[in-house]
């Protein structure tokens, strides 16, 4: 019976640790998204700096 109770205590402790870890990861992800949203609002006012599209050829076209 003692071993069963120890198992229950250990299981509850592992579940608690997993829950804390999950909440910490969620908080970190939330912080990152808020930071990205804040930085994107400042960039929107400026407009896109480069489109990243295809560029003109360096060489002149031959006839």
N, CA, C and O atoms as a CHARMM CRD file, in Angstrom:
* protein
*
  252
    1    1 UNK  N      0.82000  -1.18000   0.00000 PROA 1      0.00000
    2    1 UNK  CA     0.00000   0.00000   0.00000 PROA 1      0.00000
    3    1 UNK  C      0.87700   1.26300   0.00000 PROA 1      0.00000
    4    1 UNK  O      0.53900   2.25300  -0.64900 PROA 1      0.00000
    5    2 UNK  N      1.97900   1.22700   0.71300 PROA 2      0.00000
    6    2 UNK  CA     2.87300   2.37500   0.78600 PROA 2      0.00000
    7    2 UNK  C      3.44600   2.70200  -0.59400 PROA 2      0.00000
    8    2 UNK  O      3.55100   3.87400  -0.95700 PROA 2      0.00000
    9    3 UNK  N      3.81100   1.69200  -1.35200 PROA 3      0.00000
   10    3 UNK  CA     4.36600   1.92000  -2.68300 PROA 3      0.00000
   11    3 UNK  C      3.33600   2.56400  -3.60800 PROA 3      0.00000
   12    3 UNK  O      3.67000   3.42600  -4.42000 PROA 3      0.00000
   13    4 UNK  N      2.08200   2.13700  -3.47500 PROA 4      0.00000
   14    4 UNK  CA     1.00800   2.71300  -4.28600 PROA 4      0.00000
   15    4 UNK  C      0.83900   4.19800  -3.96600 PROA 4      0.00000
   16    4 UNK  O      0.68100   5.01200  -4.87700 PROA 4      0.00000
   17    5 UNK  N      0.87000   4.55300  -2.69400 PROA 5      0.00000
   18    5 UNK  CA     0.73500   5.95100  -2.29200 PROA 5      0.00000
   19    5 UNK  C      1.92800   6.77700  -2.79200 PROA 5      0.00000
   20    5 UNK  O      1.75400   7.91300  -3.23200 PROA 5      0.00000
   21    6 UNK  N      3.11600   6.21700  -2.72500 PROA 6      0.00000
   22    6 UNK  CA     4.30000   6.91800  -3.24000 PROA 6      0.00000
   23    6 UNK  C      4.17600   7.13800  -4.74900 PROA 6      0.00000
   24    6 UNK  O      4.54900   8.18800  -5.27300 PROA 6      0.00000
   25    7 UNK  N      3.64700   6.13200  -5.42700 PROA 7      0.00000
   26    7 UNK  CA     3.43800   6.26400  -6.86400 PROA 7      0.00000
   27    7 UNK  C      2.44000   7.38400  -7.16000 PROA 7      0.00000
   28    7 UNK  O      2.65100   8.17200  -8.08300 PROA 7      0.00000
   29    8 UNK  N      1.37100   7.45800  -6.39500 PROA 8      0.00000
   30    8 UNK  CA     0.36300   8.50200  -6.58400 PROA 8      0.00000
   31    8 UNK  C      0.97100   9.89000  -6.34400 PROA 8      0.00000
   32    8 UNK  O      0.70200  10.82500  -7.09900 PROA 8      0.00000
   33    9 UNK  N      1.78300  10.02100  -5.30100 PROA 9      0.00000
   34    9 UNK  CA     2.42500  11.29700  -4.99400 PROA 9      0.00000
   35    9 UNK  C      3.37600  11.68500  -6.11800 PROA 9      0.00000
   36    9 UNK  O      3.39200  12.83500  -6.55700 PROA 9      0.00000
   37   10 UNK  N      4.15700  10.73600  -6.57600 PROA 10     0.00000
   38   10 UNK  CA     5.11500  11.01000  -7.65600 PROA 10     0.00000
   39   10 UNK  C      4.38200  11.37200  -8.94400 PROA 10     0.00000
   40   10 UNK  O      4.80600  12.27600  -9.66400 PROA 10     0.00000
   41   11 UNK  N      3.30700  10.68700  -9.23300 PROA 11     0.00000
   42   11 UNK  CA     2.52900  10.97500 -10.42300 PROA 11     0.00000
   43   11 UNK  C      1.93500  12.38400 -10.34800 PROA 11     0.00000
   44   11 UNK  O      1.96600  13.12200 -11.33300 PROA 11     0.00000
   45   12 UNK  N      1.40700  12.75200  -9.20900 PROA 12     0.00000
   46   12 UNK  CA     0.83800  14.09300  -9.03600 PROA 12     0.00000
   47   12 UNK  C      1.92800  15.15600  -9.19000 PROA 12     0.00000
   48   12 UNK  O      1.68200  16.21200  -9.77200 PROA 12     0.00000
   49   13 UNK  N      3.10100  14.89300  -8.68600 PROA 13     0.00000
   50   13 UNK  CA     4.21000  15.83900  -8.79600 PROA 13     0.00000
   51   13 UNK  C      4.63100  16.01100 -10.26200 PROA 13     0.00000
   52   13 UNK  O      4.87600  17.13000 -10.71300 PROA 13     0.00000
   53   14 UNK  N      4.71300  14.91000 -10.99100 PROA 14     0.00000
   54   14 UNK  CA     5.08600  14.99500 -12.41100 PROA 14     0.00000
   55   14 UNK  C      4.03100  15.75500 -13.21300 PROA 14     0.00000
   56   14 UNK  O      4.36600  16.53400 -14.10400 PROA 14     0.00000
   57   15 UNK  N      2.76900  15.52900 -12.89700 PROA 15     0.00000
   58   15 UNK  CA     1.69200  16.23900 -13.58800 PROA 15     0.00000
   59   15 UNK  C      1.78900  17.73600 -13.29500 PROA 15     0.00000
   60   15 UNK  O      1.60400  18.55400 -14.19500 PROA 15     0.00000
   61   16 UNK  N      2.07600  18.09700 -12.05400 PROA 16     0.00000
   62   16 UNK  CA     2.21100  19.49800 -11.67600 PROA 16     0.00000
   63   16 UNK  C      3.39000  20.14900 -12.41200 PROA 16     0.00000
   64   16 UNK  O      3.27700  21.26800 -12.91100 PROA 16     0.00000
   65   17 UNK  N      4.51700  19.43700 -12.47300 PROA 17     0.00000
   66   17 UNK  CA     5.68400  19.97100 -13.17700 PROA 17     0.00000
   67   17 UNK  C      5.40000  20.15500 -14.66500 PROA 17     0.00000
   68   17 UNK  O      5.80700  21.15100 -15.26300 PROA 17     0.00000
   69   18 UNK  N      4.70200  19.19300 -15.25600 PROA 18     0.00000
   70   18 UNK  CA     4.36400  19.29300 -16.67500 PROA 18     0.00000
   71   18 UNK  C      3.44000  20.47700 -16.92400 PROA 18     0.00000
   72   18 UNK  O      3.57500  21.17400 -17.93000 PROA 18     0.00000
   73   19 UNK  N      2.50800  20.70200 -16.01500 PROA 19     0.00000
   74   19 UNK  CA     1.59400  21.82800 -16.15200 PROA 19     0.00000
   75   19 UNK  C      2.35000  23.15800 -16.03900 PROA 19     0.00000
   76   19 UNK  O      2.08200  24.08700 -16.80200 PROA 19     0.00000
   77   20 UNK  N      3.27900  23.25300 -15.10400 PROA 20     0.00000
   78   20 UNK  CA     4.09700  24.46600 -14.96900 PROA 20     0.00000
   79   20 UNK  C      4.92300  24.70300 -16.22800 PROA 20     0.00000
   80   20 UNK  O      5.02500  25.82800 -16.71700 PROA 20     0.00000
   81   21 UNK  N      5.51000  23.63000 -16.74100 PROA 21     0.00000
   82   21 UNK  CA     6.32600  23.74200 -17.95100 PROA 21     0.00000
   83   21 UNK  C      5.47000  24.20500 -19.13000 PROA 21     0.00000
   84   21 UNK  O      5.89500  25.06000 -19.90600 PROA 21     0.00000
   85   22 UNK  N      4.28400  23.65200 -19.26400 PROA 22     0.00000
   86   22 UNK  CA     3.37300  24.01700 -20.34600 PROA 22     0.00000
   87   22 UNK  C      2.97400  25.49100 -20.23200 PROA 22     0.00000
   88   22 UNK  O      2.94400  26.20600 -21.23400 PROA 22     0.00000
   89   23 UNK  N      2.67100  25.94100 -19.02000 PROA 23     0.00000
   90   23 UNK  CA     2.29900  27.34200 -18.82500 PROA 23     0.00000
   91   23 UNK  C      3.46900  28.27700 -19.11600 PROA 23     0.00000
   92   23 UNK  O      3.27500  29.36200 -19.66300 PROA 23     0.00000
   93   24 UNK  N      4.68300  27.86100 -18.75200 PROA 24     0.00000
   94   24 UNK  CA     5.86000  28.68700 -19.02000 PROA 24     0.00000
   95   24 UNK  C      6.09600  28.80800 -20.52500 PROA 24     0.00000
   96   24 UNK  O      6.42100  29.89100 -21.01300 PROA 24     0.00000
   97   25 UNK  N      5.93500  27.71700 -21.25900 PROA 25     0.00000
   98   25 UNK  CA     6.10700  27.76300 -22.71400 PROA 25     0.00000
   99   25 UNK  C      5.04500  28.63100 -23.36600 PROA 25     0.00000
  100   25 UNK  O      5.33200  29.37400 -24.30400 PROA 25     0.00000
  101   26 UNK  N      3.80500  28.53700 -22.86500 PROA 26     0.00000
  102   26 UNK  CA     2.72400  29.35600 -23.40900 PROA 26     0.00000
  103   26 UNK  C      2.98500  30.83200 -23.14300 PROA 26     0.00000
  104   26 UNK  O      2.72800  31.67200 -24.00600 PROA 26     0.00000
  105   27 UNK  N      3.49100  31.15500 -21.95800 PROA 27     0.00000
  106   27 UNK  CA     3.79000  32.54800 -21.63700 PROA 27     0.00000
  107   27 UNK  C      4.91100  33.07500 -22.52600 PROA 27     0.00000
  108   27 UNK  O      4.85400  34.21800 -22.97900 PROA 27     0.00000
  109   28 UNK  N      5.91800  32.26200 -22.77700 PROA 28     0.00000
  110   28 UNK  CA     7.01700  32.66800 -23.64300 PROA 28     0.00000
  111   28 UNK  C      6.52200  32.89400 -25.06700 PROA 28     0.00000
  112   28 UNK  O      6.89400  33.88000 -25.70200 PROA 28     0.00000
  113   29 UNK  N      5.69000  31.99300 -25.57000 PROA 29     0.00000
  114   29 UNK  CA     5.14700  32.15100 -26.91700 PROA 29     0.00000
  115   29 UNK  C      4.27100  33.39600 -26.99500 PROA 29     0.00000
  116   29 UNK  O      4.28900  34.10600 -28.00100 PROA 29     0.00000
  117   30 UNK  N      3.50600  33.66500 -25.94400 PROA 30     0.00000
  118   30 UNK  CA     2.66000  34.84300 -25.91400 PROA 30     0.00000
  119   30 UNK  C      3.50300  36.11300 -25.93800 PROA 30     0.00000
  120   30 UNK  O      3.17000  37.07800 -26.62600 PROA 30     0.00000
  121   31 UNK  N      4.60000  36.10300 -25.18000 PROA 31     0.00000
  122   31 UNK  CA     5.50300  37.25900 -25.17300 PROA 31     0.00000
  123   31 UNK  C      6.09300  37.50200 -26.55700 PROA 31     0.00000
  124   31 UNK  O      6.19600  38.64300 -27.00700 PROA 31     0.00000
  125   32 UNK  N      6.47900  36.41700 -27.22900 PROA 32     0.00000
  126   32 UNK  CA     7.06800  36.55400 -28.56700 PROA 32     0.00000
  127   32 UNK  C      6.05200  37.11800 -29.55700 PROA 32     0.00000
  128   32 UNK  O      6.39200  37.97800 -30.37000 PROA 32     0.00000
  129   33 UNK  N      4.81400  36.64300 -29.49700 PROA 33     0.00000
  130   33 UNK  CA     3.81000  37.14100 -30.44000 PROA 33     0.00000
  131   33 UNK  C      3.49000  38.60800 -30.16700 PROA 33     0.00000
  132   33 UNK  O      3.31000  39.38700 -31.10300 PROA 33     0.00000
  133   34 UNK  N      3.41900  38.99100 -28.88500 PROA 34     0.00000
  134   34 UNK  CA     3.15800  40.39700 -28.56800 PROA 34     0.00000
  135   34 UNK  C      4.30300  41.28200 -29.04600 PROA 34     0.00000
  136   34 UNK  O      4.08000  42.38500 -29.54500 PROA 34     0.00000
  137   35 UNK  N      5.52400  40.79100 -28.89000 PROA 35     0.00000
  138   35 UNK  CA     6.68500  41.56100 -29.34600 PROA 35     0.00000
  139   35 UNK  C      6.65500  41.69700 -30.86600 PROA 35     0.00000
  140   35 UNK  O      6.95100  42.76700 -31.39800 PROA 35     0.00000
  141   36 UNK  N      6.30200  40.62600 -31.56600 PROA 36     0.00000
  142   36 UNK  CA     6.22100  40.67300 -33.02800 PROA 36     0.00000
  143   36 UNK  C      5.11500  41.62000 -33.47100 PROA 36     0.00000
  144   36 UNK  O      5.27900  42.34700 -34.45200 PROA 36     0.00000
  145   37 UNK  N      3.99300  41.62100 -32.76300 PROA 37     0.00000
  146   37 UNK  CA     2.90300  42.53200 -33.11300 PROA 37     0.00000
  147   37 UNK  C      3.32500  43.98300 -32.90600 PROA 37     0.00000
  148   37 UNK  O      3.01100  44.84900 -33.72300 PROA 37     0.00000
  149   38 UNK  N      4.03500  44.24300 -31.81500 PROA 38     0.00000
  150   38 UNK  CA     4.49700  45.60600 -31.55500 PROA 38     0.00000
  151   38 UNK  C      5.46700  46.07000 -32.62800 PROA 38     0.00000
  152   38 UNK  O      5.38300  47.20600 -33.09400 PROA 38     0.00000
  153   39 UNK  N      6.38600  45.19800 -33.02200 PROA 39     0.00000
  154   39 UNK  CA     7.36500  45.59600 -34.03100 PROA 39     0.00000
  155   39 UNK  C      6.71200  45.72000 -35.40300 PROA 39     0.00000
  156   39 UNK  O      7.14900  46.53400 -36.21700 PROA 39     0.00000
  157   40 UNK  N      5.68200  44.93600 -35.67300 PROA 40     0.00000
  158   40 UNK  CA     5.02600  45.02400 -36.98200 PROA 40     0.00000
  159   40 UNK  C      4.21700  46.30900 -37.09800 PROA 40     0.00000
  160   40 UNK  O      4.07200  46.84100 -38.19900 PROA 40     0.00000
  161   41 UNK  N      3.68900  46.81600 -35.99500 PROA 41     0.00000
  162   41 UNK  CA     2.92300  48.05900 -36.07200 PROA 41     0.00000
  163   41 UNK  C      3.83300  49.23000 -36.40400 PROA 41     0.00000
  164   41 UNK  O      3.41200  50.15500 -37.09900 PROA 41     0.00000
  165   42 UNK  N      5.05400  49.21300 -35.93000 PROA 42     0.00000
  166   42 UNK  CA     5.97300  50.30300 -36.26400 PROA 42     0.00000
  167   42 UNK  C      6.45000  50.18700 -37.70300 PROA 42     0.00000
  168   42 UNK  O      6.70400  51.20700 -38.34300 PROA 42     0.00000
  169   43 UNK  N      6.57500  49.00000 -38.21700 PROA 43     0.00000
  170   43 UNK  CA     7.02000  48.82200 -39.59500 PROA 43     0.00000
  171   43 UNK  C      5.90800  49.14500 -40.58600 PROA 43     0.00000
  172   43 UNK  O      6.19100  49.58600 -41.70000 PROA 43     0.00000
  173   44 UNK  N      4.64300  48.93500 -40.20400 PROA 44     0.00000
  174   44 UNK  CA     3.53800  49.22200 -41.10600 PROA 44     0.00000
  175   44 UNK  C      3.46600  50.70700 -41.44100 PROA 44     0.00000
  176   44 UNK  O      3.12000  51.07400 -42.56400 PROA 44     0.00000
  177   45 UNK  N      3.78600  51.55200 -40.48400 PROA 45     0.00000
  178   45 UNK  CA     3.73800  52.98400 -40.72800 PROA 45     0.00000
  179   45 UNK  C      4.79500  53.39100 -41.74000 PROA 45     0.00000
  180   45 UNK  O      4.59300  54.33700 -42.50100 PROA 45     0.00000
  181   46 UNK  N      5.90900  52.69200 -41.75800 PROA 46     0.00000
  182   46 UNK  CA     6.99400  53.02000 -42.66000 PROA 46     0.00000
  183   46 UNK  C      6.75100  52.44500 -44.05200 PROA 46     0.00000
  184   46 UNK  O      7.18200  53.02500 -45.04900 PROA 46     0.00000
  185   47 UNK  N      6.08400  51.34200 -44.12000 PROA 47     0.00000
  186   47 UNK  CA     5.86800  50.66900 -45.39600 PROA 47     0.00000
  187   47 UNK  C      6.95400  49.64100 -45.64000 PROA 47     0.00000
  188   47 UNK  O      7.97600  49.64400 -44.95400 PROA 47     0.00000
  189   48 UNK  N      6.74800  48.77300 -46.59600 PROA 48     0.00000
  190   48 UNK  CA     7.76500  47.75000 -46.87400 PROA 48     0.00000
  191   48 UNK  C      9.02800  48.37000 -47.45300 PROA 48     0.00000
  192   48 UNK  O      8.96400  49.19500 -48.36500 PROA 48     0.00000
  193   49 UNK  N     10.15300  47.97600 -46.92900 PROA 49     0.00000
  194   49 UNK  CA    11.42700  48.52900 -47.38000 PROA 49     0.00000
  195   49 UNK  C     11.84100  47.90000 -48.69500 PROA 49     0.00000
  196   49 UNK  O     12.26800  48.60200 -49.61200 PROA 49     0.00000
  197   50 UNK  N     11.72300  46.60200 -48.79500 PROA 50     0.00000
  198   50 UNK  CA    12.00100  45.93300 -50.05900 PROA 50     0.00000
  199   50 UNK  C     10.96200  44.85500 -50.27100 PROA 50     0.00000
  200   50 UNK  O     10.50200  44.22800 -49.31600 PROA 50     0.00000
  201   51 UNK  N     10.59700  44.64000 -51.51000 PROA 51     0.00000
  202   51 UNK  CA     9.55700  43.66700 -51.80800 PROA 51     0.00000
  203   51 UNK  C     10.10900  42.25600 -51.88400 PROA 51     0.00000
  204   51 UNK  O      9.36800  41.28800 -51.71500 PROA 51     0.00000
  205   52 UNK  N     11.38300  42.13200 -52.13400 PROA 52     0.00000
  206   52 UNK  CA    11.97300  40.80900 -52.23200 PROA 52     0.00000
  207   52 UNK  C     11.64200  40.12200 -53.54600 PROA 52     0.00000
  208   52 UNK  O     11.90700  38.93200 -53.71800 PROA 52     0.00000
  209   53 UNK  N     11.06600  40.86900 -54.46400 PROA 53     0.00000
  210   53 UNK  CA    10.69600  40.31500 -55.76700 PROA 53     0.00000
  211   53 UNK  C     11.88200  40.21700 -56.70400 PROA 53     0.00000
  212   53 UNK  O     13.00800  40.52900 -56.31900 PROA 53     0.00000
  213   54 UNK  N     11.63600  39.78000 -57.94500 PROA 54     0.00000
  214   54 UNK  CA    12.73500  39.67400 -58.91300 PROA 54     0.00000
  215   54 UNK  C     13.26600  41.04900 -59.27300 PROA 54     0.00000
  216   54 UNK  O     12.50800  42.01200 -59.38200 PROA 54     0.00000
  217   55 UNK  N     14.56000  41.13000 -59.45500 PROA 55     0.00000
  218   55 UNK  CA    15.20900  42.40400 -59.77100 PROA 55     0.00000
  219   55 UNK  C     15.53000  42.46700 -61.25600 PROA 55     0.00000
  220   55 UNK  O     15.51600  41.45500 -61.95700 PROA 55     0.00000
  221   56 UNK  N     15.81400  43.65800 -61.71100 PROA 56     0.00000
  222   56 UNK  CA    16.21200  43.82300 -63.10600 PROA 56     0.00000
  223   56 UNK  C     17.57500  43.19200 -63.33500 PROA 56     0.00000
  224   56 UNK  O     18.39300  43.09500 -62.42000 PROA 56     0.00000
  225   57 UNK  N     17.80000  42.77500 -64.54200 PROA 57     0.00000
  226   57 UNK  CA    19.07400  42.18700 -64.90900 PROA 57     0.00000
  227   57 UNK  C     20.16700  43.24000 -64.89100 PROA 57     0.00000
  228   57 UNK  O     19.92300  44.39400 -65.24200 PROA 57     0.00000
  229   58 UNK  N     21.33900  42.86300 -64.49700 PROA 58     0.00000
  230   58 UNK  CA    22.47000  43.79600 -64.49200 PROA 58     0.00000
  231   58 UNK  C     22.95000  44.11700 -65.89200 PROA 58     0.00000
  232   58 UNK  O     23.52100  45.18000 -66.13700 PROA 58     0.00000
  233   59 UNK  N     22.72200  43.21400 -66.78800 PROA 59     0.00000
  234   59 UNK  CA    23.26500  43.37700 -68.12500 PROA 59     0.00000
  235   59 UNK  C     22.18200  43.88200 -69.07800 PROA 59     0.00000
  236   59 UNK  O     21.01500  43.50500 -68.97100 PROA 59     0.00000
  237   60 UNK  N     22.59600  44.74800 -70.01600 PROA 60     0.00000
  238   60 UNK  CA    21.64900  45.26800 -71.00500 PROA 60     0.00000
  239   60 UNK  C     21.20400  44.16300 -71.94600 PROA 60     0.00000
  240   60 UNK  O     21.94400  43.21600 -72.21200 PROA 60     0.00000
  241   61 UNK  N     20.00400  44.29800 -72.43500 PROA 61     0.00000
  242   61 UNK  CA    19.50400  43.28900 -73.36700 PROA 61     0.00000
  243   61 UNK  C     20.19200  43.46000 -74.72000 PROA 61     0.00000
  244   61 UNK  O     20.41800  44.58400 -75.16700 PROA 61     0.00000
  245   62 UNK  N     20.51100  42.39200 -75.34300 PROA 62     0.00000
  246   62 UNK  CA    21.13300  42.45800 -76.66100 PROA 62     0.00000
  247   62 UNK  C     20.04300  42.39300 -77.72000 PROA 62     0.00000
  248   62 UNK  O     18.99600  41.77600 -77.52100 PROA 62     0.00000
  249   63 UNK  N     20.31100  43.04500 -78.85400 PROA 63     0.00000
  250   63 UNK  CA    19.29600  43.07400 -79.92000 PROA 63     0.00000
  251   63 UNK  C     19.26600  41.77700 -80.67100 PROA 63     0.00000
  252   63 UNK  O     18.47500  41.62000 -81.60100 PROA 63     0.00000
